[in-house]
Amino acid sequence: METPVSGRNQLQKLANGFGGFTSQVSVKFLKTMSKDETADCWEYYITTTARWLTFFDEFRLLPDELQLKIALAVWHVWGRLEKHAITALLRKQNLFSDRHMVVVGRNVLINLEEFDYDHTWLTKYPPEQVEL
């Protein structure tokens, strides 16, 4: 079991806990993404969020059912924060300068101008009616 993150306040704990997840960044470039990659990203963000939440003493004191509800409610927000943080980190390190390059999930880098998402497994709507 991981130990709680220390900090002067909850915001400092948030930053310290998040720092451990972004210290080792390696990205892969994808031109297309489909069901398998999407499921992998969702699984990663749900488990990473749950792990991060367990760093907090207060969270671990909550009933298991409430812990699960909180984790399921915030995993998507966590994922968005991590994607933006890693995109910013990579730009700061000058690993890419194209503003159309972004991290979209589990360290997957895409070029928004050249990216194709296979959504056929997710919806019956044709591609022209689905926005990325």
Phi, psi and omega in degrees: 000138180285154179270155179298150177280140178260154179179162181294329181208180183296324179295319177295322177297319178302311181296316181295319179294320180290326181302325179294332181278335184256003184289327180247092183252123170225135184241156173237144182265128177239143174260337177224155179216140181222204186302312184298314180294322179295314179298321178298317178296314180300314179299316180301312183290325177294313181290323178295319178298314180299318178297314181298318180297328181289350175292341186264124179307314184298322180294318182293342178277347181286155175299148182306319181298319179290322176302315180296316179299317180295314180301316180290335180280333187248356185300324182290321177297315177304313181301317179297316179300315181295318179300314179294319181296316181289322175301313179297318180298315180294322177293320179298324179278004179057035177282340171200153181239349181292122183291349177273355178269125179217156173274128183249350179165139179038050178062033175264122181259134178228161170256115184301335180282337187234019187262141177234125179251123178275102183259007186299333178284343189257333185209158177270353183287146179289159183307322183292345178260359181245126177261144176278000000 
